[in-house]
Amino acid sequence: MRTIGTAVAMMVATLGLLAGCSSEFGGSSGAPANSGGGNNGPFGSPPASTGSGTGGGTGTVGGPNSSGSGGSATGSGSFSNVATGGGQDFGAFREALNARRIPAPASLDAAGFFAEHFTTLPAPTCGQTFCLHGMLSVSPEMVHGGQWTLLQLGMNSPIDPATVTKPPLDLVVVLDRSGSMADAGKMDFAKQGLHLLVDQLGDADTFTLVAFDSTVQTLFGPTGIGANRAQLSTIIDGIQPLGGTDIFDGLQTGYKAALSVGDETQQRRVIFLTDGLPTAGNTNLDQIKAMSAGFNDQYIGLTTIGLGADVDAGLLRDLSEQGGGNFYFVEQPSAVQEVFTQELAFFVAPIAYDLELSIDELPAYTIKQVYGTNLWRASTGGGQVRIPSVFLTSRTSSMPDSTGGRRGGGSAIMAELSPTPAHPTAGQCDVANLHLRYRQPGQTEFQTQDAAIAYQVGDETASPDGFFSTHDIEKNTIILDLFVALRDATAQAASNPRGARDLLAVFQPKFKLRIAGWADADLIDDITILQQYIDVLNALPGVAGTTAPSTASSP
């Protein structure tokens, strides 16, 4: 692959409603700002870029030796505190390894994997509700060899969740009480979580509890919590597992209850808890997703929580992502507190609706694939992501929370780019044009943000680790390398466990060497996961006793 270079990458945004916005680059937390006159390597901030325009104009980004004066470098970053929904963990993947099983391919996706890794972005200085950043990396691809070029699209907000007045909450819980929920303490987990939710709700919040098996029953509400907490607690304790699993009618009943109360300025959300696949009523998965999407289009959000090893992680992840909500997997008692308390924190407020992010390809590059969202839709000359609701996240560091968990660190959408024969050999290379539109809750007018992404060819040799426009994308590139290794190993593990073991065994020393010196709790934990997976594969028939290839013999 042809290598490229320079300081691209933060989207210099000329905002449709903000004239004369200058651009700034955010470096890593605690890292000094780059003062210009050369590339500081992967840990420094690129120098100031040029940015100009009003209304629908665009900005371009200069390289390390550019003399643009549109902004100044900054040494402080901001955490990636805007979430686009979907998987918030890879708990089902972890649980399989803990049980010494090969994980199912559906248990791992990039959105959930990124969400368990705290990441940062340049400071949100665009002057809007939230700021969109584009960052570039060109680096060795550790799994299959060669180089890859990644363009990360990240969003963060200057809004501190602690300062936001929480809007009235209209919460509906749809609980699977089918017979299988009696197994492995799953109903106990669900009840514990429901009690946590009820304890944290305000008196003015509205609550509905729907339970389903082969039939559907509304056990409480919709009504205000107020003086009803004791009654609701008794109802929760009295739920008993029985019957089949009518997901379609249960979920539809919950949506209708949410739609009957309030409007889009409130936080209207359904939390759906289940342990398996539909076995009663309409069991067509596509029709279940289509029904759910129809309510999502009316700004009813959906969070899904999977309980137990038999849950269909793919279905729950798809439902939550199209619903602008989260998907969690509850595998142990400690996860109950983490998931349910975090999910209430997530209810601070939606900060945007009807978000559309599109990428226009330019002659030098085409989009190979997009990681971090299942909502990407390719089209001629680019593609688009449409996200119904965008929220603030709650995790603010790479250290585990008080329960030891690491869910909900944020999100990252990363486009892998392929150079074309039109890619220039020197000078400025125009990468892509980005377009963003969204509206704030209760408003009909859309805010827009456009950016022209460009860089200077020739700085790709500044570091043997590759080129990174910010420290922030360096960590995410490493995370994505690991995700690809785990994904590709899992895809072949059932039919070729030795091949999966060999892939991970060759990747492991590269990964350890790459993160040497990184005092990052997430990446250190990743080493443990990688070794655990290798151990599981080494114990399988046909693998045990064989020797993995060395890194030296790898591609």
C-alpha positions in Angstrom: 0.0 0.0 0.0 1.2 3.5 -0.7 2.1 5.4 2.4 0.9 8.9 3.1 1.6 11.6 5.6 0.9 14.6 7.4 -1.1 16.4 9.8 -4.6 16.1 8.8 -6.9 15.3 10.3 -8.9 17.0 12.7 -12.0 18.2 11.0 -11.7 21.9 10.7 -15.3 22.8 10.8 -17.0 25.7 9.4 -20.3 25.5 11.1 -23.5 26.4 9.3 -24.6 28.5 12.3 -21.2 29.7 13.4 -19.2 32.1 11.3 -15.4 32.4 11.5 -14.7 29.4 13.6 -11.0 28.7 13.8 -9.5 25.2 14.2 -7.4 23.7 16.9 -5.7 20.4 17.3 -6.0 18.5 20.6 -3.0 16.5 21.7 -2.8 13.7 24.3 -3.7 14.5 27.9 -0.6 15.9 29.5 1.4 16.0 26.3 3.0 19.3 25.3 1.7 21.1 22.3 3.7 21.0 19.1 5.1 24.4 18.4 5.6 23.9 14.7 8.7 23.4 12.6 8.6 19.6 12.4 6.7 16.5 13.4 6.9 15.7 17.1 6.0 12.0 16.4 3.0 10.1 17.4 2.7 11.7 20.9 2.7 15.3 20.0 0.0 17.5 18.7 0.3 18.7 15.1 0.8 22.4 14.7 -1.9 24.9 13.9 -3.9 24.3 10.8 -5.7 26.7 8.6 -9.4 27.0 8.8 -11.8 29.6 7.4 -15.2 30.1 6.0 -18.7 31.0 7.1 -22.0 29.3 6.5 -21.4 26.2 4.5 -17.7 26.7 3.8 -14.9 24.2 4.4 -11.5 24.1 6.0 -8.3 22.3 5.1 -5.6 21.1 7.3 -1.9 21.9 6.9 1.1 19.7 7.6 3.9 20.0 10.1 5.7 22.6 7.9 2.6 24.5 7.0 2.4 28.1 8.0 -1.4 28.4 8.4 -2.6 30.8 11.0 -6.2 29.7 11.5 -5.7 28.4 15.0 -3.3 27.2 17.6 -2.3 23.8 19.0 -3.5 22.7 22.3 -2.0 20.1 24.6 -5.2 19.0 26.4 -7.7 16.6 25.1 -11.2 15.7 25.9 -12.7 12.3 26.5 -15.0 10.8 23.8 -18.2 11.6 25.7 -20.7 11.3 22.9 -22.2 7.9 22.2 -24.0 6.7 19.1 -25.6 3.6 20.7 -25.1 0.0 19.9 -22.9 -2.4 21.9 -21.4 -1.0 25.1 -19.3 -4.0 25.9 -18.1 -7.4 24.7 -19.3 -9.1 27.8 -20.7 -12.1 25.9 -17.2 -12.7 24.4 -15.6 -12.4 27.8 -18.1 -14.8 29.4 -17.4 -17.4 26.7 -13.6 -17.2 27.4 -14.3 -17.4 31.2 -16.2 -20.6 30.5 -13.4 -21.9 28.3 -15.5 -21.9 25.2 -14.8 -20.5 21.8 -16.8 -17.2 21.5 -19.5 -16.9 18.9 -18.7 -14.5 16.1 -21.8 -12.5 16.9 -20.5 -11.9 20.4 -17.9 -9.4 19.1 -18.4 -6.2 17.2 -16.2 -3.1 16.9 -18.7 -0.7 18.6 -18.9 -2.8 21.7 -15.1 -3.4 21.7 -14.4 0.3 21.4 -17.0 1.1 24.2 -14.9 -0.9 26.7 -11.9 1.3 25.8 -11.8 4.8 27.1 -10.5 7.1 24.4 -9.9 10.8 24.1 -10.4 13.4 21.4 -9.2 16.9 20.7 -10.9 19.5 22.9 -14.5 20.4 21.8 -13.9 24.0 20.8 -16.1 24.3 17.8 -18.7 26.4 19.7 -21.6 24.0 19.1 -23.6 21.4 21.1 -21.0 18.8 20.1 -18.0 18.8 17.9 -17.0 16.3 15.2 -13.3 15.5 14.7 -11.6 13.7 11.9 -8.2 12.1 12.6 -5.9 10.2 10.4 -3.5 7.3 10.9 -1.2 5.4 8.5 0.6 2.6 10.2 1.6 -1.1 10.0 -1.3 -3.5 10.1 -0.2 -6.0 12.8 -2.6 -8.9 11.9 -2.0 -9.5 8.2 0.9 -7.3 7.4 1.3 -4.2 5.1 -0.1 -0.8 6.0 -3.5 0.6 6.5 -5.0 4.1 6.4 -7.7 4.9 8.9 -9.9 8.0 9.1 -11.5 8.2 12.5 -14.7 10.2 13.0 -15.3 11.1 16.7 -17.7 13.3 18.5 -17.5 15.0 21.9 -19.3 17.8 23.6 -18.3 20.8 25.8 -21.3 20.0 27.9 -20.6 18.6 31.4 -23.2 15.9 32.2 -23.1 17.0 35.8 -24.3 20.5 34.9 -27.3 19.3 32.8 -30.7 19.5 34.2 -32.2 16.1 33.8 -35.4 16.2 31.7 -38.5 14.3 32.8 -37.9 10.6 32.2 -40.5 8.3 30.7 -39.0 4.9 31.2 -40.6 1.6 30.2 -39.0 -1.7 31.2 -40.0 -4.8 29.2 -38.9 -7.9 31.0 -38.7 -11.5 29.7 -40.2 -13.8 32.3 -40.1 -16.9 30.2 -39.3 -20.2 31.8 -35.6 -20.1 30.8 -35.1 -17.0 33.0 -35.2 -19.3 36.0 -31.8 -20.7 35.0 -28.4 -19.5 36.2 -29.8 -16.8 38.4 -30.9 -14.7 35.4 -34.2 -13.6 36.9 -32.4 -12.7 40.1 -30.0 -10.5 38.1 -33.0 -8.8 36.4 -34.8 -8.1 39.6 -31.7 -6.7 41.2 -31.2 -4.4 38.3 -34.9 -3.3 38.3 -34.6 -2.4 42.0 -31.5 -0.3 41.3 -33.4 1.5 38.5 -36.4 2.3 40.6 -34.3 3.5 43.5 -32.6 6.1 41.2 -35.7 7.4 39.5 -37.1 10.8 40.5 -40.6 11.3 41.8 -41.6 13.1 38.6 -40.4 10.3 36.4 -42.9 8.1 34.7 -42.4 4.3 34.8 -44.0 1.4 33.1 -43.3 -2.3 33.7 -44.2 -4.8 31.1 -43.6 -8.6 31.5 -43.9 -11.1 28.8 -43.7 -14.9 28.3 -46.0 -16.5 25.8 -48.4 -13.6 26.6 -47.8 -10.0 27.6 -48.9 -8.2 30.8 -48.5 -4.6 31.9 -47.7 -4.9 35.6 -47.3 -1.2 36.5 -48.0 2.1 34.9 -47.6 4.2 33.0 -47.6 6.4 36.0 -45.4 8.6 38.1 -43.0 7.0 40.6 -44.0 9.4 43.4 -45.3 7.4 46.3 -45.5 4.1 44.4 -42.0 2.8 45.1 -43.0 0.3 47.7 -45.8 -1.0 45.6 -43.5 -1.3 42.6 -40.9 -3.1 44.6 -43.4 -5.7 45.7 -44.5 -6.2 42.1 -40.9 -6.8 41.0 -40.3 -9.3 43.7 -43.4 -11.2 42.7 -42.4 -11.9 39.1 -41.9 -15.6 38.4 -40.5 -17.3 35.2 -42.9 -19.3 33.0 -43.9 -19.9 29.4 -42.3 -19.0 26.1 -40.8 -15.9 24.7 -43.0 -13.5 22.7 -40.5 -10.7 22.0 -42.5 -9.0 19.2 -45.6 -8.4 21.3 -43.7 -7.6 24.5 -41.5 -5.0 22.9 -44.4 -3.5 20.9 -46.5 -3.1 24.1 -43.6 -1.3 25.8 -43.1 1.1 22.9 -46.8 2.0 22.9 -46.7 2.7 26.6 -43.7 5.1 26.0 -45.5 6.8 23.1 -48.5 7.5 25.3 -46.6 9.8 27.6 -44.7 13.1 27.0 -43.0 14.2 23.8 -39.5 14.3 22.3 -38.2 16.9 24.7 -38.4 14.2 27.4 -36.2 11.2 27.6 -38.5 8.4 26.4 -36.9 5.1 26.5 -37.6 1.4 26.6 -35.2 -1.0 28.4 -35.6 -4.5 27.1 -34.3 -7.5 29.1 -34.2 -11.0 27.7 -32.2 -14.2 27.8 -32.9 -15.7 24.4 -34.6 -15.9 21.0 -38.3 -15.5 20.3 -40.2 -18.7 20.6 -43.8 -17.4 20.6 -45.9 -15.0 18.6 -44.1 -13.4 15.6 -40.6 -14.9 15.7 -39.4 -13.3 12.4 -36.2 -11.4 13.4 -36.4 -9.0 10.4 -40.0 -8.1 11.3 -39.1 -7.6 14.9 -36.4 -5.2 13.9 -38.6 -3.4 11.4 -41.4 -2.9 14.1 -38.8 -1.6 16.5 -37.4 0.8 14.0 -40.8 2.3 13.3 -41.1 3.4 17.0 -37.5 4.6 17.0 -38.4 6.9 14.2 -40.8 8.5 16.6 -37.9 9.2 19.0 -38.5 6.3 21.4 -35.0 5.1 22.3 -34.2 1.4 23.1 -31.6 -0.1 25.3 -31.3 -3.9 25.3 -29.8 -6.0 28.1 -28.8 -9.7 27.4 -28.9 -12.1 30.3 -27.0 -15.5 30.0 -25.0 -17.3 27.4 -27.9 -18.2 25.1 -28.9 -14.6 24.3 -28.9 -13.5 20.7 -26.3 -10.8 20.9 -26.6 -9.9 17.2 -30.4 -9.2 17.5 -30.1 -7.2 20.7 -27.2 -5.2 19.3 -29.0 -4.4 16.1 -32.2 -3.4 18.0 -30.3 -1.0 20.3 -28.1 0.6 17.7 -31.0 1.4 15.3 -32.9 2.7 18.5 -30.1 5.1 19.5 -29.5 3.1 22.7 -27.1 0.7 24.3 -26.7 -3.0 24.3 -25.2 -4.7 27.4 -24.5 -8.2 28.4 -25.0 -9.1 32.1 -22.8 -12.1 32.9 -22.2 -11.8 36.6 -23.6 -10.0 39.7 -21.0 -7.2 39.6 -22.2 -6.4 36.1 -25.7 -5.7 37.3 -24.7 -2.7 39.3 -22.4 -1.4 36.6 -24.9 -1.7 33.8 -28.0 -0.5 35.6 -26.4 2.5 37.4 -24.6 3.5 34.2 -27.7 3.3 32.1 -29.5 5.8 34.5 -26.5 8.1 34.2 -26.8 7.8 30.4 -30.3 9.3 30.8 -28.9 12.8 31.3 -30.4 13.9 28.0 -30.3 13.3 24.3 -28.2 16.1 22.8 -29.2 15.6 19.2 -31.7 13.9 17.0 -31.7 12.8 13.4 -28.0 13.0 13.0 -26.7 12.3 9.6 -23.0 12.0 8.9 -21.8 11.5 5.3 -18.4 11.0 3.6 -17.8 12.1 0.1 -14.9 10.2 -1.6 -12.4 12.2 -3.5 -10.2 10.9 -6.3 -7.3 9.8 -4.1 -9.2 7.4 -1.9 -12.1 5.0 -1.7 -13.7 3.7 1.4 -12.8 0.0 2.0 -14.9 -0.6 5.1 -16.2 1.2 8.2 -15.8 0.0 11.7 -17.6 1.0 14.9 -21.2 1.2 13.6 -23.5 -1.1 11.9 -25.5 1.8 10.5 -23.1 2.7 7.7 -24.7 2.6 4.3 -22.4 2.8 1.3 -23.4 4.7 -1.8 -21.9 5.7 -5.0 -19.0 8.1 -4.1 -19.1 7.6 -0.4 -21.7 6.7 2.2 -23.7 7.8 5.2 -24.6 7.0 8.8 -27.9 8.0 10.2 -28.2 8.0 14.0 -31.7 8.7 15.5 -30.4 10.0 18.9 -27.1 11.0 20.3 -26.3 11.0 24.0 -23.6 11.8 26.5 -21.6 9.0 28.0 -20.5 8.6 31.6 -17.0 7.1 31.6 -14.3 9.6 32.1 -11.0 7.7 32.4 -9.3 4.5 31.3 -9.5 3.2 34.9 -12.2 0.7 35.7 -15.2 2.1 37.5 -16.1 1.4 41.2 -17.5 -2.0 40.2 -14.4 -3.0 38.2 -16.2 -2.5 34.9 -15.2 -0.6 31.8 -18.4 -0.4 29.8 -19.6 2.7 28.0 -16.3 4.5 27.4 -17.5 6.2 24.2 -17.6 5.3 20.6 -15.3 5.5 17.5 -16.3 5.3 13.9 -13.3 4.4 11.8 -13.2 4.3 8.0 -10.4 2.2 6.4 -9.4 3.9 3.2 -7.8 2.5 0.0 -5.6 4.7 -2.1 -6.4 4.9 -5.8 -4.0 5.4 -8.8 -5.0 9.1 -8.6 -3.3 9.4 -5.2 -0.6 12.2 -5.5 3.1 11.4 -4.9 3.8 14.8 -3.3 2.2 17.9 -2.0 -1.3 18.2 -0.6 -3.6 15.2 -0.9 -7.4 15.8 -0.6 -8.8 12.9 1.4 -12.5 13.3 1.7 -15.3 15.8 2.3 -17.4 15.3 5.5 -20.9 16.6 6.1 -22.9 16.6 9.4 -26.4 17.6 10.1 -28.5 17.3 13.2 -31.2 19.0 15.2 -31.5 19.7 18.9 -34.5 18.2 20.9 -37.6 20.4 20.5 -36.2 22.2 17.5 -37.0 21.8 13.8 -34.0 23.7 12.4 -31.0 21.6 11.5 -27.4 22.6 12.4 -24.8 21.7 9.8 -21.1 21.2 9.8 -18.8 20.6 6.8 -15.2 19.8 6.5 -12.6 19.2 3.8 -10.0 16.7 5.0 -6.5 17.0 3.5 -2.9 16.3 4.3 0.6 16.7 3.0 2.2 13.6 1.5 5.6 12.7 2.8 5.5 12.5 6.6 4.7 8.9 6.9 8.3 8.0 7.8 8.5 10.2 10.9 8.1 7.2 13.2 8.5 3.5 12.7 5.1 3.0 14.4 3.5 5.0 11.7 1.9 8.4 11.3 -0.9 9.6 13.7 -2.4 13.0 13.4 -3.1 12.9 17.2 -2.3 10.7 20.1 -6.0 9.9 20.3 -6.1 8.0 17.1 -2.9 6.1 17.9 -4.6 4.3 20.7 -7.7 3.6 18.6 -5.6 2.2 15.8 -4.0 -0.2 18.2 -7.5 -1.2 19.6 -8.7 -1.8 16.1 -5.7 -4.0 15.3 -6.6 -6.1 18.3 -10.2 -6.2 17.3 -9.3 -7.5 13.8 -7.1 -10.2 15.4 -9.9 -11.4 17.7 -12.5 -11.2 15.0 -10.5 -13.1 12.4 -9.5 -15.7 14.9 -13.1 -16.2 16.1 -14.3 -16.5 12.5 -12.2 -19.6 12.0 -11.9 -21.0 15.5 -14.8 -23.5 15.3 -13.5 -25.1 12.1 -9.8 -24.5 12.4 -8.9 -23.9 16.1 -5.2 -24.4 15.4 -5.2 -21.7 12.7 -7.0 -19.4 15.1 -4.4 -20.1 17.8 -1.5 -19.5 15.4 -3.0 -16.2 14.3 -3.3 -14.9 17.9 0.1 -16.4 18.9 1.9 -14.5 16.1 -0.1 -11.3 16.9 0.5 -11.4 20.6 4.2 -10.4 20.8 3.6 -7.7 18.2 0.8 -6.3 20.4 2.9 -6.5 23.6 5.8 -4.7 21.9 3.5 -2.1 20.4 2.0 -1.1 23.8 5.2 -1.3 25.8 5.4 1.8 28.0 1.7 2.6 27.7 0.4 3.0 31.3 -3.1 2.3 30.1 -5.5 0.1 32.1 -7.5 -0.8 29.0 -4.6 -2.0 26.9 -3.1 -3.9 29.9 -6.4 -5.7 30.3 -6.4 -6.5 26.6 -3.1 -8.5 27.1 -5.0 -10.7 29.6 -7.9 -11.3 27.2 -5.5 -12.2 24.4 -3.6 -14.7 26.5 -6.9 -16.2 27.8 -8.1 -16.8 24.3 -4.9 -18.5 23.3 -5.2 -20.7 26.4 -8.7 -21.7 25.5 -7.6 -22.7 22.0 -4.5 -24.5 23.2 -6.7 -26.8 25.3 -8.8 -28.0 22.3 -8.2 -31.4 20.6 -5.9 -31.0 17.6 -4.3 -27.9 19.1 -3.0 -29.1 22.5 0.7 -30.2 22.2 1.3 -28.3 19.0 3.7 -25.4 18.7 2.6 -22.0 17.6 4.6 -20.3 14.9 7.0 -17.6 16.0 6.7 -13.9 15.2 9.7 -14.2 13.0 7.9 -16.6 10.7 4.8 -14.5 10.4 4.1 -12.4 7.3 
